[in-house]
């Protein structure tokens, strides 16, 4: 199960990083934002089920931020950098 989770984490984290970059560039649709909310939510839930609390907390933080974006809140540059960095850290969580 950990192998499957790792593959899922890598895929979803890459999308979250790309999403943060697209948001900065102003190239992100509302449908894509909804997908990113789901990606973060899935990371949070799957990590929680596996007892990977640090990863679950990072997923929860990203989910909150992407939900704010979906509701029309424009995050600050610092928040965007944090979103990208958090998603990037998820990519290396198992290394």
Rosetta constraint file for C-alpha pairs under 8 A:
AtomPair CA 1 CA 5 HARMONIC 6.18 0.50
AtomPair CA 2 CA 6 HARMONIC 6.01 0.50
AtomPair CA 3 CA 7 HARMONIC 6.29 0.50
AtomPair CA 4 CA 8 HARMONIC 6.19 0.50
AtomPair CA 5 CA 9 HARMONIC 5.88 0.50
AtomPair CA 5 CA 46 HARMONIC 7.34 0.50
AtomPair CA 5 CA 47 HARMONIC 7.93 0.50
AtomPair CA 6 CA 10 HARMONIC 6.09 0.50
AtomPair CA 6 CA 94 HARMONIC 7.33 0.50
AtomPair CA 7 CA 11 HARMONIC 6.25 0.50
AtomPair CA 8 CA 12 HARMONIC 6.05 0.50
AtomPair CA 9 CA 13 HARMONIC 5.76 0.50
AtomPair CA 9 CA 43 HARMONIC 6.49 0.50
AtomPair CA 9 CA 90 HARMONIC 7.14 0.50
AtomPair CA 9 CA 91 HARMONIC 6.92 0.50
AtomPair CA 10 CA 14 HARMONIC 6.11 0.50
AtomPair CA 10 CA 90 HARMONIC 7.49 0.50
AtomPair CA 10 CA 91 HARMONIC 5.31 0.50
AtomPair CA 11 CA 15 HARMONIC 6.50 0.50
AtomPair CA 12 CA 16 HARMONIC 6.22 0.50
AtomPair CA 12 CA 39 HARMONIC 5.65 0.50
AtomPair CA 12 CA 40 HARMONIC 7.53 0.50
AtomPair CA 12 CA 43 HARMONIC 7.61 0.50
AtomPair CA 13 CA 17 HARMONIC 6.18 0.50
AtomPair CA 13 CA 39 HARMONIC 7.92 0.50
AtomPair CA 13 CA 87 HARMONIC 5.27 0.50
AtomPair CA 13 CA 88 HARMONIC 6.75 0.50
AtomPair CA 13 CA 90 HARMONIC 6.22 0.50
AtomPair CA 13 CA 91 HARMONIC 5.85 0.50
AtomPair CA 14 CA 18 HARMONIC 6.13 0.50
AtomPair CA 14 CA 87 HARMONIC 7.39 0.50
AtomPair CA 14 CA 88 HARMONIC 7.55 0.50
AtomPair CA 14 CA 91 HARMONIC 7.23 0.50
AtomPair CA 15 CA 19 HARMONIC 5.89 0.50
AtomPair CA 15 CA 36 HARMONIC 7.31 0.50
AtomPair CA 16 CA 20 HARMONIC 6.21 0.50
AtomPair CA 16 CA 36 HARMONIC 6.16 0.50
AtomPair CA 16 CA 39 HARMONIC 7.46 0.50
AtomPair CA 16 CA 40 HARMONIC 7.67 0.50
AtomPair CA 16 CA 84 HARMONIC 7.24 0.50
AtomPair CA 16 CA 87 HARMONIC 5.95 0.50
AtomPair CA 17 CA 21 HARMONIC 6.40 0.50
AtomPair CA 17 CA 83 HARMONIC 7.63 0.50
AtomPair CA 17 CA 84 HARMONIC 5.05 0.50
AtomPair CA 17 CA 85 HARMONIC 7.84 0.50
AtomPair CA 17 CA 87 HARMONIC 5.60 0.50
AtomPair CA 17 CA 88 HARMONIC 6.40 0.50
AtomPair CA 18 CA 22 HARMONIC 6.10 0.50
AtomPair CA 19 CA 23 HARMONIC 6.01 0.50
AtomPair CA 19 CA 28 HARMONIC 7.09 0.50
AtomPair CA 19 CA 32 HARMONIC 7.80 0.50
AtomPair CA 19 CA 33 HARMONIC 7.67 0.50
AtomPair CA 19 CA 36 HARMONIC 7.18 0.50
AtomPair CA 20 CA 24 HARMONIC 6.32 0.50
AtomPair CA 20 CA 80 HARMONIC 6.33 0.50
AtomPair CA 20 CA 81 HARMONIC 7.94 0.50
AtomPair CA 20 CA 83 HARMONIC 6.58 0.50
AtomPair CA 20 CA 84 HARMONIC 5.62 0.50
AtomPair CA 21 CA 25 HARMONIC 6.32 0.50
AtomPair CA 21 CA 84 HARMONIC 7.37 0.50
AtomPair CA 22 CA 26 HARMONIC 6.04 0.50
AtomPair CA 22 CA 27 HARMONIC 4.95 0.50
AtomPair CA 22 CA 28 HARMONIC 5.50 0.50
AtomPair CA 23 CA 27 HARMONIC 5.88 0.50
AtomPair CA 23 CA 28 HARMONIC 5.35 0.50
AtomPair CA 24 CA 77 HARMONIC 7.98 0.50
AtomPair CA 24 CA 80 HARMONIC 7.25 0.50
AtomPair CA 28 CA 32 HARMONIC 6.28 0.50
AtomPair CA 28 CA 33 HARMONIC 6.96 0.50
AtomPair CA 29 CA 33 HARMONIC 6.36 0.50
AtomPair CA 30 CA 34 HARMONIC 6.26 0.50
AtomPair CA 30 CA 70 HARMONIC 6.60 0.50
AtomPair CA 31 CA 35 HARMONIC 6.41 0.50
AtomPair CA 32 CA 36 HARMONIC 6.30 0.50
AtomPair CA 33 CA 37 HARMONIC 6.28 0.50
AtomPair CA 33 CA 66 HARMONIC 6.72 0.50
AtomPair CA 33 CA 69 HARMONIC 7.29 0.50
AtomPair CA 33 CA 70 HARMONIC 6.04 0.50
AtomPair CA 34 CA 38 HARMONIC 6.40 0.50
AtomPair CA 34 CA 66 HARMONIC 7.94 0.50
AtomPair CA 34 CA 67 HARMONIC 7.95 0.50
AtomPair CA 34 CA 70 HARMONIC 6.70 0.50
AtomPair CA 35 CA 39 HARMONIC 6.17 0.50
AtomPair CA 36 CA 40 HARMONIC 6.19 0.50
AtomPair CA 36 CA 63 HARMONIC 7.87 0.50
AtomPair CA 36 CA 66 HARMONIC 6.70 0.50
AtomPair CA 37 CA 41 HARMONIC 6.10 0.50
AtomPair CA 37 CA 62 HARMONIC 7.76 0.50
AtomPair CA 37 CA 63 HARMONIC 5.28 0.50
AtomPair CA 37 CA 66 HARMONIC 5.34 0.50
AtomPair CA 37 CA 67 HARMONIC 6.09 0.50
AtomPair CA 38 CA 42 HARMONIC 5.98 0.50
AtomPair CA 38 CA 63 HARMONIC 7.62 0.50
AtomPair CA 39 CA 43 HARMONIC 6.28 0.50
AtomPair CA 40 CA 44 HARMONIC 6.19 0.50
AtomPair CA 40 CA 59 HARMONIC 4.96 0.50
AtomPair CA 40 CA 60 HARMONIC 6.78 0.50
AtomPair CA 40 CA 62 HARMONIC 5.80 0.50
AtomPair CA 40 CA 63 HARMONIC 4.88 0.50
AtomPair CA 41 CA 45 HARMONIC 6.18 0.50
AtomPair CA 41 CA 59 HARMONIC 6.37 0.50
AtomPair CA 41 CA 60 HARMONIC 6.64 0.50
AtomPair CA 41 CA 63 HARMONIC 5.66 0.50
AtomPair CA 42 CA 46 HARMONIC 5.89 0.50
AtomPair CA 42 CA 59 HARMONIC 7.84 0.50
AtomPair CA 43 CA 47 HARMONIC 5.86 0.50
AtomPair CA 43 CA 55 HARMONIC 7.53 0.50
AtomPair CA 43 CA 56 HARMONIC 6.51 0.50
AtomPair CA 43 CA 59 HARMONIC 5.40 0.50
AtomPair CA 44 CA 48 HARMONIC 6.05 0.50
AtomPair CA 44 CA 55 HARMONIC 6.92 0.50
AtomPair CA 44 CA 56 HARMONIC 4.10 0.50
AtomPair CA 44 CA 57 HARMONIC 6.65 0.50
AtomPair CA 44 CA 58 HARMONIC 7.28 0.50
AtomPair CA 44 CA 59 HARMONIC 4.37 0.50
AtomPair CA 44 CA 60 HARMONIC 5.45 0.50
AtomPair CA 45 CA 49 HARMONIC 6.25 0.50
AtomPair CA 45 CA 56 HARMONIC 6.69 0.50
AtomPair CA 46 CA 50 HARMONIC 6.41 0.50
AtomPair CA 46 CA 56 HARMONIC 7.58 0.50
AtomPair CA 47 CA 51 HARMONIC 6.17 0.50
AtomPair CA 47 CA 52 HARMONIC 4.93 0.50
AtomPair CA 47 CA 53 HARMONIC 6.70 0.50
AtomPair CA 47 CA 55 HARMONIC 6.01 0.50
AtomPair CA 47 CA 56 HARMONIC 4.94 0.50
AtomPair CA 48 CA 52 HARMONIC 5.71 0.50
AtomPair CA 48 CA 53 HARMONIC 5.94 0.50
AtomPair CA 48 CA 55 HARMONIC 7.91 0.50
AtomPair CA 48 CA 56 HARMONIC 5.30 0.50
AtomPair CA 52 CA 56 HARMONIC 6.16 0.50
AtomPair CA 53 CA 57 HARMONIC 6.03 0.50
AtomPair CA 54 CA 58 HARMONIC 6.30 0.50
AtomPair CA 55 CA 59 HARMONIC 6.14 0.50
AtomPair CA 55 CA 90 HARMONIC 6.84 0.50
AtomPair CA 55 CA 93 HARMONIC 7.57 0.50
AtomPair CA 56 CA 60 HARMONIC 6.15 0.50
AtomPair CA 57 CA 61 HARMONIC 6.21 0.50
AtomPair CA 58 CA 62 HARMONIC 6.23 0.50
AtomPair CA 58 CA 86 HARMONIC 6.71 0.50
AtomPair CA 58 CA 87 HARMONIC 7.99 0.50
AtomPair CA 58 CA 90 HARMONIC 7.74 0.50
AtomPair CA 59 CA 63 HARMONIC 6.02 0.50
AtomPair CA 60 CA 64 HARMONIC 6.24 0.50
AtomPair CA 61 CA 65 HARMONIC 6.36 0.50
AtomPair CA 62 CA 66 HARMONIC 6.07 0.50
AtomPair CA 62 CA 83 HARMONIC 6.48 0.50
AtomPair CA 62 CA 86 HARMONIC 7.65 0.50
AtomPair CA 62 CA 87 HARMONIC 7.76 0.50
AtomPair CA 63 CA 67 HARMONIC 6.01 0.50
AtomPair CA 64 CA 68 HARMONIC 6.31 0.50
AtomPair CA 65 CA 69 HARMONIC 6.44 0.50
AtomPair CA 65 CA 75 HARMONIC 7.96 0.50
AtomPair CA 65 CA 83 HARMONIC 7.68 0.50
AtomPair CA 66 CA 70 HARMONIC 6.16 0.50
AtomPair CA 67 CA 71 HARMONIC 6.25 0.50
AtomPair CA 68 CA 72 HARMONIC 6.54 0.50
AtomPair CA 68 CA 73 HARMONIC 5.30 0.50
AtomPair CA 68 CA 74 HARMONIC 7.70 0.50
AtomPair CA 68 CA 75 HARMONIC 7.98 0.50
AtomPair CA 69 CA 73 HARMONIC 4.95 0.50
AtomPair CA 69 CA 74 HARMONIC 6.01 0.50
AtomPair CA 69 CA 75 HARMONIC 7.07 0.50
AtomPair CA 75 CA 79 HARMONIC 5.75 0.50
AtomPair CA 75 CA 80 HARMONIC 6.34 0.50
AtomPair CA 76 CA 80 HARMONIC 6.30 0.50
AtomPair CA 77 CA 81 HARMONIC 6.19 0.50
AtomPair CA 78 CA 82 HARMONIC 6.13 0.50
AtomPair CA 79 CA 83 HARMONIC 6.09 0.50
AtomPair CA 80 CA 84 HARMONIC 6.26 0.50
AtomPair CA 81 CA 85 HARMONIC 6.08 0.50
AtomPair CA 82 CA 86 HARMONIC 5.95 0.50
AtomPair CA 83 CA 87 HARMONIC 6.18 0.50
AtomPair CA 84 CA 88 HARMONIC 6.04 0.50
AtomPair CA 85 CA 89 HARMONIC 6.13 0.50
AtomPair CA 86 CA 90 HARMONIC 6.41 0.50
AtomPair CA 87 CA 91 HARMONIC 6.68 0.50
AtomPair CA 88 CA 92 HARMONIC 6.98 0.50
AtomPair CA 89 CA 93 HARMONIC 6.17 0.50
